[in-house]
Amino acid sequence: MSPEPISFSLGQVFTFMFVTLGPIKVIAPFAGMTRGRDGAFARQLALRGAFISAVALLVAATIGVRILSKWGVGPAALLLTVGVVLFMVALRPVIAQYDPPSVSEAPSRAADAEPPSVRSLAFSPLAFPTIVTPYGIAVVILVLKLRGPDAAMLPILGLLGLILALDFVAMLGARAILRLPVLPSLLLIIGTVMGVLQVALGVLAMLGGIRLFLGTIGPATG
């Protein structure tokens, strides 16, 4: 008896994507990249970063699934891999609290040095890894792989477009958001909750992978 296929509802997929690709983690880095620059620079950077991110996710959604299929990577292995990655990334801030403080001097930029351009910032560090995280790409590939080759990609692509639109709006309002007295603390709390949720999603993915793996070897060992 073959194991039951694992699939996620669109609501669960949105949660996965919001945690790994969503706007909460973009606000503070984008505000830092545009500190001291005018509104036109921020708008151009947000637009170009969102466009590059959309292209990258589209490539991951099409080519990534095909490559995994050719390599024979099944849903069980993919679920376990994504679960481990999500779990480890979410635990990183917790583990970092116990690291000894390091004393390092960051090289200061010369006063007459030319500030970075939109082109130099849009690809990295804005699109990669601020908006499009490696574990976010893994989640997109996982969702499409589990939905099967006959399932429509349009709903998933629509959710990706919605997430990127939220990222774009968050980037446009990043500096205004951080100037409000309460919102930075609120974002910190939300970020902590998202970290816990990411751990839960990682555990859920790992349990699903283990269940699929045990289902495939069960009949052979019985």
N, CA, C and O of each residue as an XYZ file, in Angstrom:
888
protein
N       0.846     -1.185      0.000
C       0.000      0.000      0.000
C       0.890      1.247      0.000
O       1.731      1.421      0.882
N       0.693      2.108     -0.997
C       1.529      3.299     -1.131
C       1.095      4.359     -0.143
O      -0.085      4.428      0.199
N       2.021      5.197      0.330
C       1.674      6.231      1.283
C       0.781      7.288      0.653
O       0.857      7.534     -0.551
N      -0.065      7.915      1.464
C      -0.930      8.980      0.975
C      -0.081     10.181      0.561
O       0.851     10.567      1.266
N      -0.413     10.761     -0.583
C       0.354     11.940     -1.009
C       0.138     13.108     -0.060
O      -0.936     13.272      0.519
N       1.177     13.914      0.085
C       1.096     15.079      0.956
C       0.937     16.321      0.083
O       1.678     16.517     -0.880
N      -0.016     17.135      0.426
C      -0.209     18.385     -0.295
C      -0.638     19.448      0.699
O      -1.122     19.134      1.787
N      -0.461     20.696      0.324
C      -0.805     21.817      1.185
C      -1.913     22.623      0.536
O      -1.959     22.766     -0.685
N      -2.810     23.152      1.366
C      -3.844     24.044      0.861
C      -3.216     25.373      0.458
O      -2.070     25.661      0.804
N      -3.980     26.178     -0.277
C      -3.459     27.470     -0.695
C      -3.187     28.371      0.514
O      -2.259     29.179      0.493
N      -3.996     28.229      1.563
C      -3.739     29.002      2.780
C      -2.423     28.618      3.429
O      -1.677     29.482      3.890
N      -2.133     27.311      3.467
C      -0.854     26.865      4.023
C       0.307     27.308      3.140
O       1.361     27.695      3.645
N       0.117     27.251      1.825
C       1.170     27.690      0.905
C       1.457     29.173      1.109
O       2.614     29.591      1.122
N       0.403     29.964      1.267
C       0.601     31.394      1.512
C       1.399     31.619      2.799
O       2.276     32.481      2.848
N       1.090     30.840      3.837
C       1.820     30.968      5.100
C       3.291     30.628      4.918
O       4.165     31.344      5.407
N       3.564     29.531      4.212
C       4.943     29.162      3.918
C       5.677     30.311      3.228
O       6.780     30.687      3.624
N       5.053     30.855      2.200
C       5.707     31.895      1.407
C       5.829     33.203      2.174
O       6.825     33.913      2.037
N       4.831     33.523      2.972
C       4.892     34.768      3.737
C       6.027     34.721      4.748
O       6.701     35.724      4.976
N       6.237     33.566      5.350
C       7.309     33.431      6.339
C       8.684     33.486      5.680
O       9.602     34.107      6.216
N       8.833     32.842      4.525
C      10.161     32.713      3.920
C      10.477     33.783      2.888
O      11.648     34.061      2.628
N       9.446     34.392      2.293
C       9.671     35.384      1.239
C       8.992     36.718      1.513
O       9.121     37.653      0.723
N       8.276     36.815      2.619
C       7.390     37.940      2.862
C       8.057     39.217      3.320
O       9.279     39.274      3.465
N       7.251     40.244      3.548
C       7.770     41.606      3.737
C       8.368     41.907      5.102
O       9.113     42.877      5.234
N       8.071     41.115      6.115
C       8.536     41.451      7.461
C      10.059     41.547      7.509
O      10.611     42.446      8.144
N      10.729     40.621      6.839
C      12.189     40.578      6.901
C      12.864     41.558      5.937
O      14.087     41.694      5.953
N      12.073     42.244      5.096
C      12.631     43.120      4.074
C      12.731     44.565      4.548
O      13.585     45.317      4.079
N      11.859     44.957      5.480
C      11.709     46.372      5.833
C      13.006     46.981      6.356
O      13.480     47.983      5.821
N      13.580     46.386      7.391
C      14.781     46.966      7.999
C      15.981     46.981      7.045
O      16.648     48.011      6.943
N      16.287     45.863      6.329
C      17.422     45.934      5.397
C      17.231     46.960      4.294
O      18.186     47.638      3.915
N      16.009     47.090      3.767
C      15.786     48.059      2.697
C      15.957     49.486      3.214
O      16.520     50.335      2.523
N      15.472     49.748      4.427
C      15.654     51.075      5.004
C      17.134     51.398      5.168
O      17.545     52.541      4.966
N      17.940     50.397      5.532
C      19.377     50.613      5.647
C      20.035     50.887      4.307
O      20.934     51.724      4.218
N      19.592     50.183      3.248
C      20.174     50.384      1.921
C      19.869     51.772      1.363
O      20.656     52.322      0.593
N      18.734     52.333      1.750
C      18.314     53.626      1.190
C      18.511     54.777      2.162
O      18.021     55.880      1.918
N      19.219     54.543      3.259
C      19.440     55.611      4.231
C      20.252     56.742      3.586
O      21.311     56.509      3.003
N      19.734     57.964      3.702
C      20.400     59.117      3.127
C      20.134     59.330      1.647
O      20.667     60.273      1.060
N      19.324     58.479      1.029
C      19.004     58.625     -0.397
C      17.597     59.173     -0.549
O      16.794     59.108      0.382
N      17.299     59.712     -1.721
C      15.991     60.327     -1.930
C      14.928     59.285     -2.279
O      15.222     58.101     -2.444
N      13.689     59.760     -2.386
C      12.575     58.857     -2.641
C      12.653     58.191     -4.001
O      12.260     57.034     -4.148
N      13.162     58.916     -5.007
C      13.275     58.334     -6.346
C      14.226     57.136     -6.345
O      13.962     56.121     -6.989
N      15.336     57.269     -5.612
C      16.280     56.151     -5.513
C      15.615     54.935     -4.865
O      15.784     53.807     -5.328
N      14.853     55.175     -3.786
C      14.185     54.076     -3.096
C      13.170     53.395     -4.000
O      13.074     52.168     -4.007
N      12.411     54.173     -4.762
C      11.408     53.585     -5.653
C      12.058     52.763     -6.766
O      11.588     51.674     -7.094
N      13.135     53.286     -7.341
C      13.822     52.544     -8.395
C      14.425     51.251     -7.856
O      14.358     50.206     -8.504
N      15.009     51.330     -6.676
C      15.611     50.142     -6.083
C      14.542     49.099     -5.750
O      14.734     47.912     -6.012
N      13.430     49.529     -5.181
C      12.351     48.595     -4.849
C      11.792     47.933     -6.102
O      11.547     46.727     -6.112
N      11.591     48.718     -7.160
C      11.027     48.178     -8.396
C      11.975     47.178     -9.045
O      11.558     46.101     -9.470
N      13.251     47.541     -9.117
C      14.210     46.639     -9.759
C      14.432     45.384     -8.917
O      14.535     44.286     -9.464
N      14.506     45.534     -7.597
C      14.674     44.367     -6.745
C      13.497     43.416     -6.830
O      13.682     42.200     -6.848
N      12.277     43.959     -6.884
C      11.087     43.114     -7.002
C      11.061     42.402     -8.353
O      10.670     41.237     -8.430
N      11.474     43.090     -9.415
C      11.485     42.474    -10.745
C      12.493     41.323    -10.801
O      12.179     40.242    -11.299
N      13.694     41.559    -10.293
C      14.712     40.492    -10.288
C      14.231     39.308     -9.464
O      14.443     38.158     -9.848
N      13.588     39.578     -8.338
C      13.081     38.508     -7.484
C      12.013     37.703     -8.206
O      11.981     36.477     -8.097
N      11.130     38.387     -8.951
C      10.069     37.694     -9.683
C      10.656     36.768    -10.741
O      10.202     35.635    -10.898
N      11.665     37.247    -11.466
C      12.303     36.411    -12.487
C      12.969     35.194    -11.835
O      12.851     34.075    -12.335
N      13.659     35.415    -10.731
C      14.359     34.315    -10.054
C      13.374     33.259     -9.563
O      13.624     32.062     -9.707
N      12.258     33.693     -8.985
C      11.270     32.737     -8.483
C      10.592     31.995     -9.626
O      10.275     30.813     -9.492
N      10.368     32.668    -10.743
C       9.777     32.002    -11.896
C      10.713     30.929    -12.447
O      10.278     29.841    -12.824
N      12.001     31.254    -12.486
C      12.979     30.260    -12.936
C      13.013     29.078    -11.976
O      13.052     27.926    -12.406
N      13.000     29.363    -10.672
C      13.015     28.284     -9.683
C      11.769     27.418     -9.789
O      11.833     26.200     -9.621
N      10.621     28.061    -10.073
C       9.366     27.323    -10.134
C       9.279     26.420    -11.354
O       8.527     25.446    -11.346
N      10.026     26.722    -12.390
C       9.947     25.914    -13.606
C      11.143     24.975    -13.741
O      10.979     23.761    -13.863
N      12.333     25.541    -13.718
C      13.525     24.729    -13.940
C      13.840     23.853    -12.733
O      14.251     22.703    -12.890
N      13.647     24.398    -11.516
C      13.996     23.641    -10.315
C      13.240     22.332    -10.208
O      13.828     21.301     -9.883
N      11.944     22.362    -10.476
C      11.133     21.143    -10.383
C      11.575     20.123    -11.433
O      11.633     18.925    -11.154
N      11.886     20.601    -12.641
C      12.318     19.680    -13.688
C      13.646     19.013    -13.345
O      13.827     17.816    -13.569
N      14.572     19.801    -12.799
C      15.874     19.235    -12.442
C      15.715     18.169    -11.361
O      16.323     17.101    -11.441
N      14.900     18.460    -10.353
C      14.695     17.473     -9.289
C      14.067     16.197     -9.834
O      14.425     15.098     -9.410
N      13.140     16.334    -10.762
C      12.511     15.156    -11.352
C      13.536     14.325    -12.123
O      13.523     13.096    -12.050
N      14.426     14.998    -12.864
C      15.443     14.271    -13.617
C      16.435     13.581    -12.689
O      16.935     12.500    -12.999
N      16.712     14.202    -11.564
C      17.637     13.607    -10.595
C      16.982     12.528     -9.741
O      17.666     11.855     -8.969
N      15.693     12.356     -9.865
C      14.997     11.333     -9.090
C      14.797     11.687     -7.629
O      14.650     10.798     -6.791
N      14.790     12.989     -7.308
C      14.566     13.421     -5.924
C      13.068     13.368     -5.644
O      12.293     14.122     -6.231
N      12.665     12.473     -4.744
C      11.258     12.289     -4.451
C      10.739     13.258     -3.414
O      11.515     13.992     -2.803
N       9.423     13.269     -3.207
C       8.823     14.175     -2.214
C       9.353     13.963     -0.795
O       9.496     14.926     -0.042
N       9.646     12.715     -0.424
C      10.120     12.454      0.940
C      11.460     13.148      1.189
O      11.631     13.836      2.196
N      12.401     12.964      0.273
C      13.713     13.599      0.431
C      13.593     15.118      0.398
O      14.277     15.817      1.146
N      12.721     15.628     -0.471
C      12.564     17.075     -0.574
C      11.933     17.657      0.687
O      12.350     18.713      1.162
N      10.937     16.976      1.225
C      10.320     17.435      2.467
C      11.331     17.464      3.607
O      11.387     18.431      4.368
N      12.127     16.409      3.726
C      13.134     16.367      4.791
C      14.167     17.476      4.611
O      14.554     18.126      5.582
N      14.611     17.695      3.381
C      15.614     18.728      3.120
C      15.080     20.109      3.472
O      15.736     20.872      4.181
N      13.883     20.428      2.976
C      13.293     21.739      3.264
C      13.037     21.898      4.755
O      13.259     22.973      5.313
N      12.574     20.841      5.400
C      12.322     20.909      6.837
C      13.578     21.203      7.639
O      13.562     22.025      8.555
N      14.670     20.526      7.288
C      15.940     20.753      7.995
C      16.425     22.181      7.776
O      16.867     22.841      8.716
N      16.342     22.661      6.527
C      16.815     24.015      6.226
C      15.988     25.052      6.983
O      16.547     25.955      7.606
N      14.658     24.929      6.933
C      13.801     25.874      7.644
C      14.087     25.852      9.142
O      14.148     26.900      9.783
N      14.260     24.668      9.688
C      14.499     24.516     11.122
C      15.819     25.163     11.525
O      15.878     25.888     12.518
N      16.876     24.905     10.759
C      18.193     25.428     11.104
C      18.249     26.953     10.950
O      18.838     27.637     11.787
N      17.640     27.483      9.889
C      17.652     28.931      9.690
C      16.879     29.635     10.791
O      17.293     30.692     11.267
N      15.749     29.049     11.200
C      14.951     29.662     12.258
C      15.659     29.607     13.604
O      15.470     30.491     14.440
N      16.472     28.579     13.822
C      17.186     28.465     15.090
C      18.427     29.347     15.156
O      18.961     29.590     16.238
N      18.885     29.826     14.007
C      20.136     30.594     13.975
C      20.110     31.827     14.889
O      21.079     32.049     15.614
N      19.031     32.645     14.885
C      19.023     33.793     15.808
C      19.030     33.378     17.277
O      19.587     34.077     18.123
N      18.410     32.239     17.572
C      18.394     31.769     18.965
C      19.785     31.345     19.395
O      20.233     31.684     20.491
N      20.478     30.594     18.525
C      21.824     30.130     18.850
C      22.797     31.300     18.933
O      23.730     31.283     19.735
N      22.575     32.326     18.095
C      23.489     33.469     18.070
C      23.508     34.217     19.395
O      24.490     34.892     19.706
N      22.443     34.110     20.181
C      22.408     34.802     21.471
C      23.476     34.278     22.428
O      23.894     34.988     23.343
N      23.919     33.037     22.220
C      24.887     32.419     23.122
C      26.308     32.474     22.584
O      27.236     31.978     23.224
N      26.487     33.082     21.400
C      27.833     33.240     20.861
C      28.556     34.356     21.602
O      27.936     35.366     21.937
N      29.851     34.201     21.866
C      30.597     35.288     22.508
C      30.658     36.490     21.600
O      30.768     36.337     20.383
N      30.588     37.689     22.161
C      30.646     38.897     21.324
C      31.995     39.017     20.635
O      33.045     38.828     21.250
N      31.947     39.331     19.367
C      33.190     39.485     18.609
C      33.460     40.961     18.388
O      32.559     41.747     18.094
N      34.707     41.308     18.537
C      35.123     42.692     18.340
C      35.752     42.789     16.964
O      36.825     42.243     16.711
N      35.073     43.486     16.095
C      35.592     43.662     14.737
C      35.262     45.056     14.266
O      34.211     45.612     14.588
N      36.168     45.606     13.506
C      35.975     46.937     12.976
C      35.628     46.842     11.504
O      36.423     46.369     10.692
N      34.432     47.297     11.172
C      34.026     47.291      9.777
C      34.750     48.417      9.044
O      34.858     49.531      9.557
N      35.233     48.130      7.874
C      35.928     49.183      7.129
C      34.966     50.307      6.788
O      33.898     50.073      6.222
N      35.347     51.523      7.135
C      34.474     52.662      6.884
C      34.664     53.143      5.453
O      35.778     53.163      4.930
N      33.562     53.526      4.836
C      33.613     54.031      3.482
C      34.157     55.451      3.492
O      33.766     56.274      4.320
N      35.045     55.721      2.583
C      35.645     57.052      2.510
C      34.570     58.079      2.203
O      33.578     57.793      1.533
N      34.795     59.278      2.710
C      33.784     60.316      2.557
C      33.559     60.664      1.095
O      32.444     61.010      0.705
N      34.613     60.575      0.276
C      34.476     60.942     -1.125
C      34.144     59.754     -2.018
O      34.082     59.897     -3.239
N      33.928     58.570     -1.417
C      33.605     57.397     -2.217
C      32.188     57.513     -2.765
O      31.298     58.063     -2.116
N      31.997     56.989     -3.962
C      30.688     57.068     -4.599
C      29.730     56.090     -3.942
O      30.078     54.920     -3.789
N      28.540     56.519     -3.547
C      27.585     55.611     -2.909
C      27.126     54.542     -3.897
O      27.144     54.776     -5.105
N      26.724     53.396     -3.412
C      26.301     52.324     -4.317
C      25.089     52.726     -5.144
O      24.210     53.448     -4.674
N      25.055     52.251     -6.377
C      23.980     52.588     -7.289
C      22.820     51.611     -7.141
O      22.927     50.599     -6.448
N      21.710     51.932     -7.804
C      20.554     51.035     -7.804
C      20.939     49.685     -8.392
O      20.556     48.639     -7.869
N      21.701     49.714     -9.486
C      22.082     48.461    -10.149
C      22.924     47.580     -9.243
O      22.754     46.361     -9.235
N      23.831     48.180     -8.477
C      24.714     47.377     -7.633
C      23.990     46.802     -6.425
O      24.397     45.768     -5.896
N      22.930     47.455     -5.985
C      22.205     46.981     -4.809
C      21.031     46.070     -5.154
O      20.653     45.222     -4.346
N      20.448     46.233     -6.345
C      19.194     45.554     -6.656
C      19.350     44.040     -6.678
O      18.514     43.318     -6.135
N      20.430     43.555     -7.313
C      20.624     42.107     -7.396
C      21.058     41.537     -6.050
O      20.456     40.594     -5.537
N      22.091     42.111     -5.499
C      22.589     41.694     -4.194
C      23.104     42.939     -3.468
O      23.936     43.668     -4.008
N      22.623     43.182     -2.268
C      21.945     42.240     -1.371
C      20.421     42.316     -1.344
O      19.813     41.651     -0.506
N      19.764     43.098     -2.225
C      18.318     43.242     -2.082
C      17.566     42.001     -2.563
O      16.883     41.343     -1.779
N      17.693     41.681     -3.867
C      16.959     40.515     -4.372
C      17.469     39.231     -3.727
O      16.686     38.387     -3.290
N      18.801     39.095     -3.675
C      19.429     37.936     -3.037
C      20.384     38.421     -1.962
O      21.302     39.169     -2.298
N      20.244     38.065     -0.729
C      19.265     37.109     -0.210
C      18.143     37.754      0.605
O      17.458     37.062      1.358
N      17.941     39.082      0.467
C      16.958     39.732      1.331
C      15.534     39.335      0.973
O      14.765     38.928      1.845
N      15.172     39.452     -0.312
C      13.817     39.072     -0.719
C      13.735     37.577     -1.012
O      12.934     36.862     -0.410
N      14.555     37.121     -1.925
C      14.545     35.707     -2.325
C      15.593     34.972     -1.507
O      16.783     35.011     -1.819
N      15.142     34.309     -0.468
C      16.039     33.534      0.375
C      16.214     32.128     -0.205
O      15.326     31.641     -0.906
N      17.331     31.477      0.071
C      17.495     30.095     -0.404
C      16.394     29.171      0.095
O      15.917     28.317     -0.652
N      15.987     29.334      1.350
C      14.926     28.469      1.859
C      13.569     28.856      1.281
O      12.668     28.019      1.223
N      13.407     30.109      0.852
C      12.185     30.495      0.162
C      12.070     29.799     -1.186
O      10.995     29.322     -1.551
N      13.177     29.739     -1.931
C      13.184     29.006     -3.193
C      12.896     27.533     -2.952
O      12.165     26.906     -3.718
N      13.469     26.979     -1.890
C      13.215     25.570     -1.566
C      11.738     25.327     -1.297
O      11.196     24.299     -1.703
N      11.083     26.258     -0.621
C       9.659     26.111     -0.332
C       8.847     26.143     -1.621
O       7.923     25.346     -1.788
N       9.179     27.053     -2.532
C       8.453     27.134     -3.805
C       8.579     25.823     -4.578
O       7.586     25.296     -5.079
N       9.797     25.299     -4.672
C      10.010     24.033     -5.384
C       9.272     22.902     -4.687
O       8.683     22.047     -5.348
N       9.299     22.889     -3.352
C       8.615     21.843     -2.594
C       7.117     21.855     -2.877
O       6.526     20.808     -3.139
N       6.505     23.027     -2.825
C       5.059     23.125     -3.031
C       4.675     22.644     -4.424
O       3.705     21.903     -4.583
N       5.434     23.065     -5.432
C       5.121     22.659     -6.796
C       5.361     21.165     -7.003
O       4.615     20.504     -7.726
N       6.394     20.645     -6.372
C       6.699     19.217     -6.507
C       5.594     18.373     -5.882
O       5.201     17.351     -6.444
N       5.097     18.790     -4.735
C       4.069     18.017     -4.054
C       2.715     18.112     -4.749
O       1.897     17.198     -4.638
N       2.472     19.207     -5.464
C       1.196     19.348     -6.152
C       1.089     18.455     -7.374
O      -0.010     18.229     -7.881
N       2.220     17.943     -7.854
C       2.205     17.010     -8.972
C       2.285     17.709    -10.309
O       2.023     18.908    -10.408
N       2.653     16.948    -11.361
C       2.852     17.552    -12.681
C       1.560     18.014    -13.347
O       1.588     18.883    -14.219
N       0.428     17.439    -12.941
C      -0.838     17.781    -13.587
C      -1.549     18.950    -12.916
O      -2.542     19.450    -13.444
N      -1.060     19.392    -11.765
C      -1.715     20.491    -11.049
C      -1.389     21.822    -11.716
O      -0.301     22.009    -12.261
N      -2.337     22.731    -11.665
C      -2.144     24.051    -12.280
C      -1.144     24.869    -11.475
O      -1.189     24.896    -10.245
N      -0.236     25.541    -12.193
C       0.755     26.387    -11.537
C       0.216     27.785    -11.254
O       0.783     28.519    -10.445
N      -0.873     28.152    -11.916
C      -1.364     29.528    -11.825
C      -1.667     29.965    -10.394
O      -1.285     31.074    -10.021
N      -2.344     29.137     -9.559
C      -2.588     29.588     -8.177
C      -1.306     29.850     -7.396
O      -1.238     30.806     -6.623
N      -0.294     29.014     -7.589
C       0.975     29.197     -6.877
C       1.675     30.454     -7.369
O       2.202     31.231     -6.572
N       1.681     30.653     -8.684
C       2.298     31.863     -9.225
C       1.542     33.108     -8.773
O       2.143     34.158     -8.543
N       0.219     32.986     -8.646
C      -0.559     34.113     -8.141
C      -0.191     34.468     -6.715
O      -0.097     35.646     -6.368
N       0.022     33.442     -5.876
C       0.445     33.694     -4.497
C       1.833     34.315     -4.455
O       2.093     35.204     -3.645
N       2.723     33.852     -5.323
C       4.059     34.454     -5.392
C       3.971     35.925     -5.788
O       4.663     36.775     -5.228
N       3.108     36.209     -6.763
C       2.925     37.601     -7.162
C       2.381     38.453     -6.027
O       2.783     39.604     -5.860
N       1.464     37.886     -5.246
C       0.909     38.618     -4.103
C       1.982     38.899     -3.061
O       2.054     40.006     -2.527
N       2.811     37.914     -2.770
C       3.889     38.099     -1.790
C       4.859     39.170     -2.268
O       5.268     40.025     -1.482
N       5.232     39.137     -3.536
C       6.160     40.139     -4.060
C       5.529     41.526     -4.062
O       6.219     42.524     -3.851
N       4.221     41.593     -4.299
C       3.547     42.891     -4.224
C       3.584     43.438     -2.800
O       3.775     44.637     -2.599
N       3.402     42.566     -1.814
C       3.506     42.984     -0.418
C       4.929     43.437     -0.096
O       5.127     44.419      0.620
N       5.909     42.724     -0.626
C       7.308     43.134     -0.437
C       7.549     44.525     -1.015
O       8.197     45.366     -0.392
N       7.021     44.754     -2.215
C       7.212     46.039     -2.883
C       6.598     47.177     -2.073
O       7.227     48.218     -1.883
N       5.370     46.978     -1.596
C       4.703     48.003     -0.780
C       5.482     48.243      0.509
O       5.642     49.385      0.942
N       5.971     47.150      1.126
C       6.739     47.291      2.367
C       8.025     48.067      2.135
O       8.431     48.859      2.984
N       8.677     47.847      0.983
C       9.906     48.577      0.689
C       9.631     50.060      0.478
O      10.390     50.907      0.949
N       8.556     50.372     -0.223
C       8.225     51.774     -0.455
C       7.947     52.507      0.857
O       8.265     53.689      0.990
N       7.362     51.813      1.813
C       7.033     52.460      3.081
C       7.981     52.137      4.213
O       7.679     52.423      5.371
N       9.138     51.539      3.899
C      10.040     51.049      4.944
C      10.509     52.163      5.868
O      10.457     52.020      7.090
N      10.964     53.264      5.297
C      11.511     54.333      6.139
C      10.418     54.993      6.978
O      10.651     55.343      8.134
N       9.239     55.163      6.407
C       8.127     55.736      7.169
C       7.695     54.798      8.288
O       7.351     55.240      9.384
N       7.717     53.491      8.000
C       7.321     52.513      9.019
C       8.266     52.555     10.208
O       7.830     52.558     11.359
N       9.562     52.587      9.925
C      10.543     52.559     11.006
C      10.606     53.867     11.785
O      11.136     53.895     12.896
N      10.069     54.957     11.218
C      10.048     56.223     11.953
C       8.917     56.272     12.983
O       8.960     57.082     13.908
N       7.917     55.421     12.829
C       6.826     55.407     13.796
C       7.318     54.825     15.117
O       8.083     53.861     15.097
N       6.915     55.366     16.260
C       7.499     54.965     17.540
C       7.197     53.529     17.951
O       8.017     52.890     18.610
N       6.032     53.017     17.570
C       5.620     51.704     18.063
C       5.964     50.592     17.085
O       6.253     49.473     17.509
N       5.941     50.874     15.787
C       6.046     49.823     14.788
C       7.365     49.043     14.816
O       7.331     47.827     14.631
N       8.531     49.677     15.039
C       9.750     48.864     15.097
C       9.694     47.769     16.165
O      10.114     46.636     15.927
N       9.173     48.118     17.340
C       9.042     47.095     18.387
C       8.033     46.038     17.989
O       8.222     44.852     18.261
N       6.944     46.479     17.334
C       5.939     45.522     16.880
C       6.503     44.582     15.827
O       6.208     43.387     15.831
N       7.323     45.127     14.916
C       7.946     44.285     13.899
C       8.901     43.277     14.525
O       9.016     42.147     14.050
N       9.581     43.683     15.586
C      10.471     42.759     16.282
C       9.683     41.598     16.876
O      10.106     40.445     16.798
N       8.539     41.912     17.470
C       7.688     40.861     18.035
C       7.168     39.944     16.937
O       7.183     38.722     17.077
N       6.703     40.553     15.831
C       6.192     39.747     14.724
C       7.297     38.874     14.143
O       7.059     37.720     13.789
N       8.499     39.420     14.046
C       9.620     38.633     13.549
C       9.921     37.435     14.431
O      10.255     36.357     13.938
N       9.801     37.627     15.743
C      10.005     36.505     16.661
C       8.934     35.437     16.467
O       9.229     34.242     16.441
N       7.689     35.883     16.330
C       6.593     34.935     16.080
C       6.812     34.194     14.766
O       6.575     32.989     14.682
N       7.267     34.915     13.739
C       7.543     34.281     12.456
C       8.658     33.243     12.578
O       8.622     32.202     11.923
N       9.647     33.539     13.423
C      10.709     32.569     13.636
C      10.191     31.282     14.258
O      10.583     30.185     13.860
N       9.304     31.427     15.242
C       8.701     30.236     15.862
C       7.865     29.483     14.840
O       7.902     28.254     14.781
N       7.103     30.232     14.027
C       6.283     29.604     13.000
C       7.146     28.884     11.975
O       6.772     27.824     11.475
N       8.297     29.458     11.664
C       9.192     28.807     10.715
C       9.730     27.502     11.273
O       9.865     26.526     10.535
N      10.041     27.467     12.567
C      10.451     26.220     13.198
C       9.343     25.178     13.082
O       9.599     24.017     12.763
N       8.096     25.609     13.348
C       6.958     24.688     13.263
C       6.782     24.167     11.837
O       6.512     22.982     11.641
N       6.933     25.036     10.848
C       6.819     24.603      9.464
C       7.935     23.621      9.107
O       7.709     22.653      8.381
N       9.121     23.873      9.614
C      10.223     22.947      9.367
C       9.967     21.577      9.965
O      10.222     20.555      9.327
N       9.462     21.557     11.194
C       9.135     20.280     11.835
C       8.029     19.571     11.063
O       8.088     18.358     10.865
N       7.006     20.335     10.621
C       5.912     19.755      9.853
C       6.420     19.120      8.564
O       5.996     18.023      8.199
N       7.319     19.804      7.882
C       7.869     19.260      6.645
C       8.684     17.997      6.917
O       8.580     17.019      6.177
N       9.496     18.015      7.982
C      10.299     16.830      8.299
C       9.420     15.631      8.657
O       9.688     14.509      8.229
N       8.369     15.873      9.445
C       7.463     14.775      9.801
C       6.770     14.216      8.567
O       6.578     13.006      8.444
N       6.394     15.114      7.651
C       5.790     14.644      6.413
C       6.753     13.815      5.592
O       6.363     12.801      5.013
N       8.016     14.236      5.534
C       9.010     13.470      4.803
C       9.261     12.108      5.428
O       9.405     11.109      4.723
N       9.313     12.073      6.757
C       9.519     10.791      7.440
C       8.343      9.860      7.190
O       8.528      8.664      6.966
N       7.126     10.411      7.229
C       5.943      9.574      6.990
C       5.949      9.005      5.574
O       5.624      7.837      5.363
N       6.325      9.849      4.601
C       6.394      9.347      3.225
C       7.471      8.281      3.080
O       7.275      7.274      2.400
N       8.619      8.515      3.732
C       9.728      7.542      3.614
C       9.348      6.212      4.253
O       9.590      5.156      3.667
N       8.759      6.246      5.439
C       8.356      5.020      6.104
C       7.260      4.304      5.318
O       7.184      3.075      5.325
N       6.406      5.086      4.636
C       5.363      4.473      3.827
C       5.906      3.730      2.646
O       5.321      2.738      2.209
N       7.060      4.208      2.097
C       7.631      3.543      0.929
C       8.390      2.279      1.315
O       8.438      1.333      0.530
N       8.986      2.242      2.514
C       9.759      1.061      2.901
C       8.928      0.092      3.712
O       9.342     -1.048      3.926
N       7.745      0.527      4.176
C       6.905     -0.352      4.996
C       6.512     -1.635      4.318
O       6.719     -2.698      4.903
N       5.950     -1.611      3.102
C       5.536     -2.847      2.457
C       6.704     -3.789      2.187
O       6.542     -5.010      2.209
N       7.909     -3.207      1.925
C       9.051     -4.061      1.603
C       9.569     -4.790      2.825
O      10.112     -5.889      2.714
N       9.402     -4.177      4.006
C       9.950     -4.800      5.211
C       8.918     -5.627      5.936
O       9.249     -6.380      6.853
N       7.642     -5.492      5.523
C       6.596     -6.202      6.238
C       6.506     -7.645      5.828
O       5.667     -8.382      6.345
